[in-house]
Amino acid sequence: MKVLSSLSSAKRRHADCQVVSRKGTTYVICKTNPKFKARQGATKGTRLSKKGVK
């Protein structure tokens, strides 16, 4: 999954691409060609490991 600065350009890659927002993260989903999937904006808990959080 690629992290892109502009998801509008990622949506134009394929006609079946969909832009979806989930928990503050924006995803481009393409079921017919999964290599076009992308995300933008990581949620707060994704970068922290459970061991490092107190």
mmCIF entry with sequence, helices, sheets and N, C-alpha, C, O atoms, coordinates in Angstrom:
data_MODEL
# 
_entry.id   MODEL 
# 
_entity.id                         1 
_entity.type                       polymer 
_entity.pdbx_number_of_molecules   1 
# 
_entity_poly.entity_id                      1 
_entity_poly.type                           'polypeptide(L)' 
_entity_poly.nstd_linkage                   no 
_entity_poly.nstd_monomer                   no 
_entity_poly.pdbx_seq_one_letter_code       MKVLSSLSSAKRRHADCQVVSRKGTTYVICKTNPKFKARQGATKGTRLSKKGVK 
_entity_poly.pdbx_seq_one_letter_code_can   MKVLSSLSSAKRRHADCQVVSRKGTTYVICKTNPKFKARQGATKGTRLSKKGVK 
_entity_poly.pdbx_strand_id                 A 
# 
loop_
_entity_poly_seq.entity_id 
_entity_poly_seq.num 
_entity_poly_seq.mon_id 
_entity_poly_seq.hetero 
1 1  MET n 
1 2  LYS n 
1 3  VAL n 
1 4  LEU n 
1 5  SER n 
1 6  SER n 
1 7  LEU n 
1 8  SER n 
1 9  SER n 
1 10 ALA n 
1 11 LYS n 
1 12 ARG n 
1 13 ARG n 
1 14 HIS n 
1 15 ALA n 
1 16 ASP n 
1 17 CYS n 
1 18 GLN n 
1 19 VAL n 
1 20 VAL n 
1 21 SER n 
1 22 ARG n 
1 23 LYS n 
1 24 GLY n 
1 25 THR n 
1 26 THR n 
1 27 TYR n 
1 28 VAL n 
1 29 ILE n 
1 30 CYS n 
1 31 LYS n 
1 32 THR n 
1 33 ASN n 
1 34 PRO n 
1 35 LYS n 
1 36 PHE n 
1 37 LYS n 
1 38 ALA n 
1 39 ARG n 
1 40 GLN n 
1 41 GLY n 
1 42 ALA n 
1 43 THR n 
1 44 LYS n 
1 45 GLY n 
1 46 THR n 
1 47 ARG n 
1 48 LEU n 
1 49 SER n 
1 50 LYS n 
1 51 LYS n 
1 52 GLY n 
1 53 VAL n 
1 54 LYS n 
# 
_struct_asym.id          A 
_struct_asym.entity_id   1 
# 
loop_
_struct_conf.conf_type_id 
_struct_conf.id 
_struct_conf.pdbx_PDB_helix_id 
_struct_conf.beg_label_comp_id 
_struct_conf.beg_label_asym_id 
_struct_conf.beg_label_seq_id 
_struct_conf.pdbx_beg_PDB_ins_code 
_struct_conf.end_label_comp_id 
_struct_conf.end_label_asym_id 
_struct_conf.end_label_seq_id 
_struct_conf.pdbx_end_PDB_ins_code 
_struct_conf.beg_auth_comp_id 
_struct_conf.beg_auth_asym_id 
_struct_conf.beg_auth_seq_id 
_struct_conf.end_auth_comp_id 
_struct_conf.end_auth_asym_id 
_struct_conf.end_auth_seq_id 
_struct_conf.pdbx_PDB_helix_class 
_struct_conf.details 
_struct_conf.pdbx_PDB_helix_length 
HELX_P HELX_P1 AA1 LEU A 7  ? LYS A 11 ? LEU A 7  LYS A 11 1 ? 5 
HELX_P HELX_P2 AA2 PRO A 34 ? PHE A 36 ? PRO A 34 PHE A 36 5 ? 3 
# 
_struct_conf_type.id          HELX_P 
_struct_conf_type.criteria    ? 
_struct_conf_type.reference   ? 
# 
_struct_sheet.id               AA1 
_struct_sheet.type             ? 
_struct_sheet.number_strands   4 
_struct_sheet.details          ? 
# 
loop_
_struct_sheet_order.sheet_id 
_struct_sheet_order.range_id_1 
_struct_sheet_order.range_id_2 
_struct_sheet_order.offset 
_struct_sheet_order.sense 
AA1 1 2 ? parallel      
AA1 2 3 ? anti-parallel 
AA1 3 4 ? anti-parallel 
# 
loop_
_struct_sheet_range.sheet_id 
_struct_sheet_range.id 
_struct_sheet_range.beg_label_comp_id 
_struct_sheet_range.beg_label_asym_id 
_struct_sheet_range.beg_label_seq_id 
_struct_sheet_range.pdbx_beg_PDB_ins_code 
_struct_sheet_range.end_label_comp_id 
_struct_sheet_range.end_label_asym_id 
_struct_sheet_range.end_label_seq_id 
_struct_sheet_range.pdbx_end_PDB_ins_code 
_struct_sheet_range.beg_auth_comp_id 
_struct_sheet_range.beg_auth_asym_id 
_struct_sheet_range.beg_auth_seq_id 
_struct_sheet_range.end_auth_comp_id 
_struct_sheet_range.end_auth_asym_id 
_struct_sheet_range.end_auth_seq_id 
AA1 1 LYS A 2  ? VAL A 3  ? LYS A 2  VAL A 3  
AA1 2 ALA A 38 ? GLN A 40 ? ALA A 38 GLN A 40 
AA1 3 THR A 25 ? ILE A 29 ? THR A 25 ILE A 29 
AA1 4 GLN A 18 ? ARG A 22 ? GLN A 18 ARG A 22 
# 
loop_
_atom_site.group_PDB 
_atom_site.id 
_atom_site.type_symbol 
_atom_site.label_atom_id 
_atom_site.label_alt_id 
_atom_site.label_comp_id 
_atom_site.label_asym_id 
_atom_site.label_entity_id 
_atom_site.label_seq_id 
_atom_site.pdbx_PDB_ins_code 
_atom_site.Cartn_x 
_atom_site.Cartn_y 
_atom_site.Cartn_z 
_atom_site.occupancy 
_atom_site.B_iso_or_equiv 
_atom_site.pdbx_formal_charge 
_atom_site.auth_seq_id 
_atom_site.auth_comp_id 
_atom_site.auth_asym_id 
_atom_site.auth_atom_id 
_atom_site.pdbx_PDB_model_num 
ATOM 1   N N  . MET A 1 1  ? 0.838   -1.166 0.000   1.00 0.00 ? 1  MET A N  1 
ATOM 2   C CA . MET A 1 1  ? 0.000   0.000  0.000   1.00 0.00 ? 1  MET A CA 1 
ATOM 3   C C  . MET A 1 1  ? 0.889   1.237  0.000   1.00 0.00 ? 1  MET A C  1 
ATOM 4   O O  . MET A 1 1  ? 1.797   1.344  0.825   1.00 0.00 ? 1  MET A O  1 
ATOM 5   N N  . LYS A 1 2  ? 0.646   2.155  -0.898  1.00 0.00 ? 2  LYS A N  1 
ATOM 6   C CA . LYS A 1 2  ? 1.471   3.345  -1.015  1.00 0.00 ? 2  LYS A CA 1 
ATOM 7   C C  . LYS A 1 2  ? 0.893   4.490  -0.196  1.00 0.00 ? 2  LYS A C  1 
ATOM 8   O O  . LYS A 1 2  ? -0.324  4.630  -0.080  1.00 0.00 ? 2  LYS A O  1 
ATOM 9   N N  . VAL A 1 3  ? 1.768   5.302  0.368   1.00 0.00 ? 3  VAL A N  1 
ATOM 10  C CA . VAL A 1 3  ? 1.374   6.530  1.034   1.00 0.00 ? 3  VAL A CA 1 
ATOM 11  C C  . VAL A 1 3  ? 1.641   7.660  0.050   1.00 0.00 ? 3  VAL A C  1 
ATOM 12  O O  . VAL A 1 3  ? 2.785   7.897  -0.337  1.00 0.00 ? 3  VAL A O  1 
ATOM 13  N N  . LEU A 1 4  ? 0.590   8.350  -0.351  1.00 0.00 ? 4  LEU A N  1 
ATOM 14  C CA . LEU A 1 4  ? 0.708   9.364  -1.391  1.00 0.00 ? 4  LEU A CA 1 
ATOM 15  C C  . LEU A 1 4  ? 0.349   10.742 -0.863  1.00 0.00 ? 4  LEU A C  1 
ATOM 16  O O  . LEU A 1 4  ? -0.432  10.869 0.080   1.00 0.00 ? 4  LEU A O  1 
ATOM 17  N N  . SER A 1 5  ? 0.922   11.776 -1.473  1.00 0.00 ? 5  SER A N  1 
ATOM 18  C CA . SER A 1 5  ? 0.603   13.136 -1.072  1.00 0.00 ? 5  SER A CA 1 
ATOM 19  C C  . SER A 1 5  ? -0.696  13.610 -1.711  1.00 0.00 ? 5  SER A C  1 
ATOM 20  O O  . SER A 1 5  ? -1.346  14.505 -1.171  1.00 0.00 ? 5  SER A O  1 
ATOM 21  N N  . SER A 1 6  ? -1.086  13.046 -2.825  1.00 0.00 ? 6  SER A N  1 
ATOM 22  C CA . SER A 1 6  ? -2.310  13.453 -3.505  1.00 0.00 ? 6  SER A CA 1 
ATOM 23  C C  . SER A 1 6  ? -3.105  12.222 -3.911  1.00 0.00 ? 6  SER A C  1 
ATOM 24  O O  . SER A 1 6  ? -2.712  11.487 -4.817  1.00 0.00 ? 6  SER A O  1 
ATOM 25  N N  . LEU A 1 7  ? -4.229  12.005 -3.233  1.00 0.00 ? 7  LEU A N  1 
ATOM 26  C CA . LEU A 1 7  ? -5.047  10.851 -3.571  1.00 0.00 ? 7  LEU A CA 1 
ATOM 27  C C  . LEU A 1 7  ? -5.935  11.119 -4.778  1.00 0.00 ? 7  LEU A C  1 
ATOM 28  O O  . LEU A 1 7  ? -6.465  10.174 -5.362  1.00 0.00 ? 7  LEU A O  1 
ATOM 29  N N  . SER A 1 8  ? -6.114  12.369 -5.167  1.00 0.00 ? 8  SER A N  1 
ATOM 30  C CA . SER A 1 8  ? -6.911  12.633 -6.355  1.00 0.00 ? 8  SER A CA 1 
ATOM 31  C C  . SER A 1 8  ? -6.224  12.083 -7.596  1.00 0.00 ? 8  SER A C  1 
ATOM 32  O O  . SER A 1 8  ? -6.891  11.599 -8.510  1.00 0.00 ? 8  SER A O  1 
ATOM 33  N N  . SER A 1 9  ? -4.896  12.152 -7.636  1.00 0.00 ? 9  SER A N  1 
ATOM 34  C CA . SER A 1 9  ? -4.180  11.562 -8.765  1.00 0.00 ? 9  SER A CA 1 
ATOM 35  C C  . SER A 1 9  ? -4.216  10.044 -8.698  1.00 0.00 ? 9  SER A C  1 
ATOM 36  O O  . SER A 1 9  ? -4.200  9.376  -9.731  1.00 0.00 ? 9  SER A O  1 
ATOM 37  N N  . ALA A 1 10 ? -4.266  9.496  -7.492  1.00 0.00 ? 10 ALA A N  1 
ATOM 38  C CA . ALA A 1 10 ? -4.328  8.043  -7.347  1.00 0.00 ? 10 ALA A CA 1 
ATOM 39  C C  . ALA A 1 10 ? -5.685  7.507  -7.794  1.00 0.00 ? 10 ALA A C  1 
ATOM 40  O O  . ALA A 1 10 ? -5.761  6.393  -8.312  1.00 0.00 ? 10 ALA A O  1 
ATOM 41  N N  . LYS A 1 11 ? -6.739  8.265  -7.608  1.00 0.00 ? 11 LYS A N  1 
ATOM 42  C CA . LYS A 1 11 ? -8.063  7.811  -8.010  1.00 0.00 ? 11 LYS A CA 1 
ATOM 43  C C  . LYS A 1 11 ? -8.181  7.731  -9.526  1.00 0.00 ? 11 LYS A C  1 
ATOM 44  O O  . LYS A 1 11 ? -8.926  6.899  -10.044 1.00 0.00 ? 11 LYS A O  1 
ATOM 45  N N  . ARG A 1 12 ? -7.461  8.580  -10.239 1.00 0.00 ? 12 ARG A N  1 
ATOM 46  C CA . ARG A 1 12 ? -7.552  8.596  -11.703 1.00 0.00 ? 12 ARG A CA 1 
ATOM 47  C C  . ARG A 1 12 ? -6.790  7.456  -12.361 1.00 0.00 ? 12 ARG A C  1 
ATOM 48  O O  . ARG A 1 12 ? -6.816  7.335  -13.586 1.00 0.00 ? 12 ARG A O  1 
ATOM 49  N N  . ARG A 1 13 ? -6.115  6.619  -11.586 1.00 0.00 ? 13 ARG A N  1 
ATOM 50  C CA . ARG A 1 13 ? -5.331  5.534  -12.181 1.00 0.00 ? 13 ARG A CA 1 
ATOM 51  C C  . ARG A 1 13 ? -6.204  4.478  -12.836 1.00 0.00 ? 13 ARG A C  1 
ATOM 52  O O  . ARG A 1 13 ? -5.801  3.870  -13.828 1.00 0.00 ? 13 ARG A O  1 
ATOM 53  N N  . HIS A 1 14 ? -7.404  4.250  -12.290 1.00 0.00 ? 14 HIS A N  1 
ATOM 54  C CA . HIS A 1 14 ? -8.254  3.176  -12.783 1.00 0.00 ? 14 HIS A CA 1 
ATOM 55  C C  . HIS A 1 14 ? -9.701  3.574  -12.570 1.00 0.00 ? 14 HIS A C  1 
ATOM 56  O O  . HIS A 1 14 ? -10.014 4.290  -11.619 1.00 0.00 ? 14 HIS A O  1 
ATOM 57  N N  . ALA A 1 15 ? -10.588 3.119  -13.442 1.00 0.00 ? 15 ALA A N  1 
ATOM 58  C CA . ALA A 1 15 ? -11.998 3.512  -13.355 1.00 0.00 ? 15 ALA A CA 1 
ATOM 59  C C  . ALA A 1 15 ? -12.703 2.920  -12.138 1.00 0.00 ? 15 ALA A C  1 
ATOM 60  O O  . ALA A 1 15 ? -13.679 3.495  -11.656 1.00 0.00 ? 15 ALA A O  1 
ATOM 61  N N  . ASP A 1 16 ? -12.227 1.784  -11.634 1.00 0.00 ? 16 ASP A N  1 
ATOM 62  C CA . ASP A 1 16 ? -12.888 1.113  -10.517 1.00 0.00 ? 16 ASP A CA 1 
ATOM 63  C C  . ASP A 1 16 ? -12.386 1.561  -9.145  1.00 0.00 ? 16 ASP A C  1 
ATOM 64  O O  . ASP A 1 16 ? -12.852 1.041  -8.131  1.00 0.00 ? 16 ASP A O  1 
ATOM 65  N N  . CYS A 1 17 ? -11.451 2.508  -9.084  1.00 0.00 ? 17 CYS A N  1 
ATOM 66  C CA . CYS A 1 17 ? -10.914 2.969  -7.803  1.00 0.00 ? 17 CYS A CA 1 
ATOM 67  C C  . CYS A 1 17 ? -11.954 3.752  -7.026  1.00 0.00 ? 17 CYS A C  1 
ATOM 68  O O  . CYS A 1 17 ? -12.701 4.547  -7.597  1.00 0.00 ? 17 CYS A O  1 
ATOM 69  N N  . GLN A 1 18 ? -12.000 3.523  -5.708  1.00 0.00 ? 18 GLN A N  1 
ATOM 70  C CA . GLN A 1 18 ? -12.914 4.234  -4.818  1.00 0.00 ? 18 GLN A CA 1 
ATOM 71  C C  . GLN A 1 18 ? -12.109 4.893  -3.716  1.00 0.00 ? 18 GLN A C  1 
ATOM 72  O O  . GLN A 1 18 ? -11.150 4.309  -3.211  1.00 0.00 ? 18 GLN A O  1 
ATOM 73  N N  . VAL A 1 19 ? -12.492 6.111  -3.336  1.00 0.00 ? 19 VAL A N  1 
ATOM 74  C CA . VAL A 1 19 ? -11.869 6.805  -2.218  1.00 0.00 ? 19 VAL A CA 1 
ATOM 75  C C  . VAL A 1 19 ? -12.760 6.613  -0.999  1.00 0.00 ? 19 VAL A C  1 
ATOM 76  O O  . VAL A 1 19 ? -13.952 6.918  -1.037  1.00 0.00 ? 19 VAL A O  1 
ATOM 77  N N  . VAL A 1 20 ? -12.166 6.096  0.102   1.00 0.00 ? 20 VAL A N  1 
ATOM 78  C CA . VAL A 1 20 ? -12.908 5.776  1.313   1.00 0.00 ? 20 VAL A CA 1 
ATOM 79  C C  . VAL A 1 20 ? -12.190 6.384  2.510   1.00 0.00 ? 20 VAL A C  1 
ATOM 80  O O  . VAL A 1 20 ? -10.964 6.314  2.594   1.00 0.00 ? 20 VAL A O  1 
ATOM 81  N N  . SER A 1 21 ? -12.941 6.986  3.444   1.00 0.00 ? 21 SER A N  1 
ATOM 82  C CA . SER A 1 21 ? -12.356 7.493  4.684   1.00 0.00 ? 21 SER A CA 1 
ATOM 83  C C  . SER A 1 21 ? -12.756 6.599  5.837   1.00 0.00 ? 21 SER A C  1 
ATOM 84  O O  . SER A 1 21 ? -13.936 6.309  6.032   1.00 0.00 ? 21 SER A O  1 
ATOM 85  N N  . ARG A 1 22 ? -11.764 6.163  6.603   1.00 0.00 ? 22 ARG A N  1 
ATOM 86  C CA . ARG A 1 22 ? -12.007 5.328  7.781   1.00 0.00 ? 22 ARG A CA 1 
ATOM 87  C C  . ARG A 1 22 ? -11.118 5.805  8.918   1.00 0.00 ? 22 ARG A C  1 
ATOM 88  O O  . ARG A 1 22 ? -9.893  5.786  8.794   1.00 0.00 ? 22 ARG A O  1 
ATOM 89  N N  . LYS A 1 23 ? -11.716 6.232  10.025  1.00 0.00 ? 23 LYS A N  1 
ATOM 90  C CA . LYS A 1 23 ? -10.995 6.629  11.241  1.00 0.00 ? 23 LYS A CA 1 
ATOM 91  C C  . LYS A 1 23 ? -9.907  7.659  10.962  1.00 0.00 ? 23 LYS A C  1 
ATOM 92  O O  . LYS A 1 23 ? -8.797  7.540  11.479  1.00 0.00 ? 23 LYS A O  1 
ATOM 93  N N  . GLY A 1 24 ? -10.209 8.648  10.165  1.00 0.00 ? 24 GLY A N  1 
ATOM 94  C CA . GLY A 1 24 ? -9.252  9.709  9.890   1.00 0.00 ? 24 GLY A CA 1 
ATOM 95  C C  . GLY A 1 24 ? -8.212  9.381  8.839   1.00 0.00 ? 24 GLY A C  1 
ATOM 96  O O  . GLY A 1 24 ? -7.349  10.211 8.554   1.00 0.00 ? 24 GLY A O  1 
ATOM 97  N N  . THR A 1 25 ? -8.268  8.205  8.260   1.00 0.00 ? 25 THR A N  1 
ATOM 98  C CA . THR A 1 25 ? -7.343  7.807  7.207   1.00 0.00 ? 25 THR A CA 1 
ATOM 99  C C  . THR A 1 25 ? -8.113  7.675  5.907   1.00 0.00 ? 25 THR A C  1 
ATOM 100 O O  . THR A 1 25 ? -9.193  7.084  5.885   1.00 0.00 ? 25 THR A O  1 
ATOM 101 N N  . THR A 1 26 ? -7.576  8.212  4.828   1.00 0.00 ? 26 THR A N  1 
ATOM 102 C CA . THR A 1 26 ? -8.223  8.133  3.522   1.00 0.00 ? 26 THR A CA 1 
ATOM 103 C C  . THR A 1 26 ? -7.536  7.044  2.708   1.00 0.00 ? 26 THR A C  1 
ATOM 104 O O  . THR A 1 26 ? -6.310  7.014  2.596   1.00 0.00 ? 26 THR A O  1 
ATOM 105 N N  . TYR A 1 27 ? -8.335  6.162  2.149   1.00 0.00 ? 27 TYR A N  1 
ATOM 106 C CA . TYR A 1 27 ? -7.828  5.037  1.365   1.00 0.00 ? 27 TYR A CA 1 
ATOM 107 C C  . TYR A 1 27 ? -8.345  5.112  -0.059  1.00 0.00 ? 27 TYR A C  1 
ATOM 108 O O  . TYR A 1 27 ? -9.448  5.603  -0.296  1.00 0.00 ? 27 TYR A O  1 
ATOM 109 N N  . VAL A 1 28 ? -7.552  4.627  -1.012  1.00 0.00 ? 28 VAL A N  1 
ATOM 110 C CA . VAL A 1 28 ? -8.019  4.349  -2.367  1.00 0.00 ? 28 VAL A CA 1 
ATOM 111 C C  . VAL A 1 28 ? -8.065  2.842  -2.486  1.00 0.00 ? 28 VAL A C  1 
ATOM 112 O O  . VAL A 1 28 ? -7.055  2.162  -2.301  1.00 0.00 ? 28 VAL A O  1 
ATOM 113 N N  . ILE A 1 29 ? -9.254  2.318  -2.801  1.00 0.00 ? 29 ILE A N  1 
ATOM 114 C CA . ILE A 1 29 ? -9.462  0.871  -2.886  1.00 0.00 ? 29 ILE A CA 1 
ATOM 115 C C  . ILE A 1 29 ? -9.797  0.531  -4.335  1.00 0.00 ? 29 ILE A C  1 
ATOM 116 O O  . ILE A 1 29 ? -10.636 1.183  -4.957  1.00 0.00 ? 29 ILE A O  1 
ATOM 117 N N  . CYS A 1 30 ? -9.140  -0.488 -4.862  1.00 0.00 ? 30 CYS A N  1 
ATOM 118 C CA . CYS A 1 30 ? -9.417  -0.947 -6.221  1.00 0.00 ? 30 CYS A CA 1 
ATOM 119 C C  . CYS A 1 30 ? -9.459  -2.472 -6.193  1.00 0.00 ? 30 CYS A C  1 
ATOM 120 O O  . CYS A 1 30 ? -8.422  -3.125 -6.075  1.00 0.00 ? 30 CYS A O  1 
ATOM 121 N N  . LYS A 1 31 ? -10.659 -3.034 -6.301  1.00 0.00 ? 31 LYS A N  1 
ATOM 122 C CA . LYS A 1 31 ? -10.802 -4.485 -6.195  1.00 0.00 ? 31 LYS A CA 1 
ATOM 123 C C  . LYS A 1 31 ? -10.365 -5.212 -7.460  1.00 0.00 ? 31 LYS A C  1 
ATOM 124 O O  . LYS A 1 31 ? -9.916  -6.356 -7.384  1.00 0.00 ? 31 LYS A O  1 
ATOM 125 N N  . THR A 1 32 ? -10.488 -4.572 -8.621  1.00 0.00 ? 32 THR A N  1 
ATOM 126 C CA . THR A 1 32 ? -10.112 -5.257 -9.854  1.00 0.00 ? 32 THR A CA 1 
ATOM 127 C C  . THR A 1 32 ? -8.605  -5.275 -10.059 1.00 0.00 ? 32 THR A C  1 
ATOM 128 O O  . THR A 1 32 ? -8.077  -6.196 -10.681 1.00 0.00 ? 32 THR A O  1 
ATOM 129 N N  . ASN A 1 33 ? -7.897  -4.252 -9.535  1.00 0.00 ? 33 ASN A N  1 
ATOM 130 C CA . ASN A 1 33 ? -6.448  -4.199 -9.677  1.00 0.00 ? 33 ASN A CA 1 
ATOM 131 C C  . ASN A 1 33 ? -5.847  -3.707 -8.360  1.00 0.00 ? 33 ASN A C  1 
ATOM 132 O O  . ASN A 1 33 ? -5.645  -2.503 -8.204  1.00 0.00 ? 33 ASN A O  1 
ATOM 133 N N  . PRO A 1 34 ? -5.554  -4.598 -7.408  1.00 0.00 ? 34 PRO A N  1 
ATOM 134 C CA . PRO A 1 34 ? -5.131  -4.203 -6.064  1.00 0.00 ? 34 PRO A CA 1 
ATOM 135 C C  . PRO A 1 34 ? -3.815  -3.439 -5.994  1.00 0.00 ? 34 PRO A C  1 
ATOM 136 O O  . PRO A 1 34 ? -3.505  -2.876 -4.945  1.00 0.00 ? 34 PRO A O  1 
ATOM 137 N N  . LYS A 1 35 ? -3.035  -3.396 -7.056  1.00 0.00 ? 35 LYS A N  1 
ATOM 138 C CA . LYS A 1 35 ? -1.778  -2.643 -6.978  1.00 0.00 ? 35 LYS A CA 1 
ATOM 139 C C  . LYS A 1 35 ? -2.022  -1.138 -6.924  1.00 0.00 ? 35 LYS A C  1 
ATOM 140 O O  . LYS A 1 35 ? -1.097  -0.380 -6.634  1.00 0.00 ? 35 LYS A O  1 
ATOM 141 N N  . PHE A 1 36 ? -3.243  -0.692 -7.197  1.00 0.00 ? 36 PHE A N  1 
ATOM 142 C CA . PHE A 1 36 ? -3.559  0.724  -7.158  1.00 0.00 ? 36 PHE A CA 1 
ATOM 143 C C  . PHE A 1 36 ? -4.017  1.199  -5.783  1.00 0.00 ? 36 PHE A C  1 
ATOM 144 O O  . PHE A 1 36 ? -4.355  2.373  -5.632  1.00 0.00 ? 36 PHE A O  1 
ATOM 145 N N  . LYS A 1 37 ? -4.039  0.334  -4.784  1.00 0.00 ? 37 LYS A N  1 
ATOM 146 C CA . LYS A 1 37 ? -4.513  0.777  -3.476  1.00 0.00 ? 37 LYS A CA 1 
ATOM 147 C C  . LYS A 1 37 ? -3.506  1.724  -2.830  1.00 0.00 ? 37 LYS A C  1 
ATOM 148 O O  . LYS A 1 37 ? -2.298  1.602  -3.034  1.00 0.00 ? 37 LYS A O  1 
ATOM 149 N N  . ALA A 1 38 ? -4.031  2.676  -2.041  1.00 0.00 ? 38 ALA A N  1 
ATOM 150 C CA . ALA A 1 38 ? -3.186  3.692  -1.433  1.00 0.00 ? 38 ALA A CA 1 
ATOM 151 C C  . ALA A 1 38 ? -3.854  4.200  -0.161  1.00 0.00 ? 38 ALA A C  1 
ATOM 152 O O  . ALA A 1 38 ? -5.044  3.972  0.057   1.00 0.00 ? 38 ALA A O  1 
ATOM 153 N N  . ARG A 1 39 ? -3.081  4.892  0.679   1.00 0.00 ? 39 ARG A N  1 
ATOM 154 C CA . ARG A 1 39 ? -3.631  5.489  1.885   1.00 0.00 ? 39 ARG A CA 1 
ATOM 155 C C  . ARG A 1 39 ? -2.989  6.847  2.132   1.00 0.00 ? 39 ARG A C  1 
ATOM 156 O O  . ARG A 1 39 ? -1.903  7.146  1.636   1.00 0.00 ? 39 ARG A O  1 
ATOM 157 N N  . GLN A 1 40 ? -3.696  7.661  2.918   1.00 0.00 ? 40 GLN A N  1 
ATOM 158 C CA . GLN A 1 40 ? -3.192  8.990  3.251   1.00 0.00 ? 40 GLN A CA 1 
ATOM 159 C C  . GLN A 1 40 ? -3.660  9.347  4.650   1.00 0.00 ? 40 GLN A C  1 
ATOM 160 O O  . GLN A 1 40 ? -4.843  9.220  4.965   1.00 0.00 ? 40 GLN A O  1 
ATOM 161 N N  . GLY A 1 41 ? -2.729  9.796  5.498   1.00 0.00 ? 41 GLY A N  1 
ATOM 162 C CA . GLY A 1 41 ? -3.080  10.236 6.840   1.00 0.00 ? 41 GLY A CA 1 
ATOM 163 C C  . GLY A 1 41 ? -3.189  9.085  7.814   1.00 0.00 ? 41 GLY A C  1 
ATOM 164 O O  . GLY A 1 41 ? -4.255  8.480  7.932   1.00 0.00 ? 41 GLY A O  1 
ATOM 165 N N  . ALA A 1 42 ? -2.114  8.765  8.514   1.00 0.00 ? 42 ALA A N  1 
ATOM 166 C CA . ALA A 1 42 ? -2.125  7.660  9.471   1.00 0.00 ? 42 ALA A CA 1 
ATOM 167 C C  . ALA A 1 42 ? -2.905  8.059  10.722  1.00 0.00 ? 42 ALA A C  1 
ATOM 168 O O  . ALA A 1 42 ? -2.869  9.216  11.142  1.00 0.00 ? 42 ALA A O  1 
ATOM 169 N N  . THR A 1 43 ? -3.603  7.105  11.306  1.00 0.00 ? 43 THR A N  1 
ATOM 170 C CA . THR A 1 43 ? -4.304  7.372  12.549  1.00 0.00 ? 43 THR A CA 1 
ATOM 171 C C  . THR A 1 43 ? -3.307  7.393  13.694  1.00 0.00 ? 43 THR A C  1 
ATOM 172 O O  . THR A 1 43 ? -2.164  6.965  13.534  1.00 0.00 ? 43 THR A O  1 
ATOM 173 N N  . LYS A 1 44 ? -3.730  7.885  14.834  1.00 0.00 ? 44 LYS A N  1 
ATOM 174 C CA . LYS A 1 44 ? -2.817  8.139  15.936  1.00 0.00 ? 44 LYS A CA 1 
ATOM 175 C C  . LYS A 1 44 ? -2.135  6.871  16.460  1.00 0.00 ? 44 LYS A C  1 
ATOM 176 O O  . LYS A 1 44 ? -0.953  6.916  16.798  1.00 0.00 ? 44 LYS A O  1 
ATOM 177 N N  . GLY A 1 45 ? -2.839  5.761  16.533  1.00 0.00 ? 45 GLY A N  1 
ATOM 178 C CA . GLY A 1 45 ? -2.291  4.561  17.138  1.00 0.00 ? 45 GLY A CA 1 
ATOM 179 C C  . GLY A 1 45 ? -1.498  3.663  16.214  1.00 0.00 ? 45 GLY A C  1 
ATOM 180 O O  . GLY A 1 45 ? -0.945  2.665  16.676  1.00 0.00 ? 45 GLY A O  1 
ATOM 181 N N  . THR A 1 46 ? -1.416  3.968  14.938  1.00 0.00 ? 46 THR A N  1 
ATOM 182 C CA . THR A 1 46 ? -0.768  3.043  14.008  1.00 0.00 ? 46 THR A CA 1 
ATOM 183 C C  . THR A 1 46 ? 0.743   3.065  14.105  1.00 0.00 ? 46 THR A C  1 
ATOM 184 O O  . THR A 1 46 ? 1.389   2.057  13.820  1.00 0.00 ? 46 THR A O  1 
ATOM 185 N N  . ARG A 1 47 ? 1.322   4.179  14.497  1.00 0.00 ? 47 ARG A N  1 
ATOM 186 C CA . ARG A 1 47 ? 2.783   4.278  14.506  1.00 0.00 ? 47 ARG A CA 1 
ATOM 187 C C  . ARG A 1 47 ? 3.392   3.909  15.856  1.00 0.00 ? 47 ARG A C  1 
ATOM 188 O O  . ARG A 1 47 ? 4.614   3.821  15.973  1.00 0.00 ? 47 ARG A O  1 
ATOM 189 N N  . LEU A 1 48 ? 2.575   3.695  16.860  1.00 0.00 ? 48 LEU A N  1 
ATOM 190 C CA . LEU A 1 48 ? 3.097   3.393  18.193  1.00 0.00 ? 48 LEU A CA 1 
ATOM 191 C C  . LEU A 1 48 ? 2.953   1.910  18.479  1.00 0.00 ? 48 LEU A C  1 
ATOM 192 O O  . LEU A 1 48 ? 1.890   1.328  18.261  1.00 0.00 ? 48 LEU A O  1 
ATOM 193 N N  . SER A 1 49 ? 4.009   1.309  18.959  1.00 0.00 ? 49 SER A N  1 
ATOM 194 C CA . SER A 1 49 ? 3.897   -0.082 19.351  1.00 0.00 ? 49 SER A CA 1 
ATOM 195 C C  . SER A 1 49 ? 3.272   -0.157 20.728  1.00 0.00 ? 49 SER A C  1 
ATOM 196 O O  . SER A 1 49 ? 3.344   0.804  21.494  1.00 0.00 ? 49 SER A O  1 
ATOM 197 N N  . LYS A 1 50 ? 2.660   -1.280 21.053  1.00 0.00 ? 50 LYS A N  1 
ATOM 198 C CA . LYS A 1 50 ? 2.005   -1.424 22.342  1.00 0.00 ? 50 LYS A CA 1 
ATOM 199 C C  . LYS A 1 50 ? 2.999   -1.422 23.497  1.00 0.00 ? 50 LYS A C  1 
ATOM 200 O O  . LYS A 1 50 ? 2.665   -1.000 24.604  1.00 0.00 ? 50 LYS A O  1 
ATOM 201 N N  . LYS A 1 51 ? 4.212   -1.889 23.246  1.00 0.00 ? 51 LYS A N  1 
ATOM 202 C CA . LYS A 1 51 ? 5.220   -1.920 24.302  1.00 0.00 ? 51 LYS A CA 1 
ATOM 203 C C  . LYS A 1 51 ? 5.722   -0.519 24.658  1.00 0.00 ? 51 LYS A C  1 
ATOM 204 O O  . LYS A 1 51 ? 6.075   -0.258 25.808  1.00 0.00 ? 51 LYS A O  1 
ATOM 205 N N  . GLY A 1 52 ? 5.752   0.387  23.666  1.00 0.00 ? 52 GLY A N  1 
ATOM 206 C CA . GLY A 1 52 ? 6.299   1.709  23.902  1.00 0.00 ? 52 GLY A CA 1 
ATOM 207 C C  . GLY A 1 52 ? 5.305   2.686  24.523  1.00 0.00 ? 52 GLY A C  1 
ATOM 208 O O  . GLY A 1 52 ? 5.705   3.743  25.011  1.00 0.00 ? 52 GLY A O  1 
ATOM 209 N N  . VAL A 1 53 ? 4.022   2.349  24.511  1.00 0.00 ? 53 VAL A N  1 
ATOM 210 C CA . VAL A 1 53 ? 2.996   3.248  25.040  1.00 0.00 ? 53 VAL A CA 1 
ATOM 211 C C  . VAL A 1 53 ? 2.767   2.931  26.507  1.00 0.00 ? 53 VAL A C  1 
ATOM 212 O O  . VAL A 1 53 ? 2.594   1.771  26.881  1.00 0.00 ? 53 VAL A O  1 
ATOM 213 N N  . LYS A 1 54 ? 2.767   3.975  27.342  1.00 0.00 ? 54 LYS A N  1 
ATOM 214 C CA . LYS A 1 54 ? 2.503   3.764  28.763  1.00 0.00 ? 54 LYS A CA 1 
ATOM 215 C C  . LYS A 1 54 ? 1.306   4.557  29.204  1.00 0.00 ? 54 LYS A C  1 
ATOM 216 O O  . LYS A 1 54 ? 0.929   4.507  30.374  1.00 0.00 ? 54 LYS A O  1 
# 
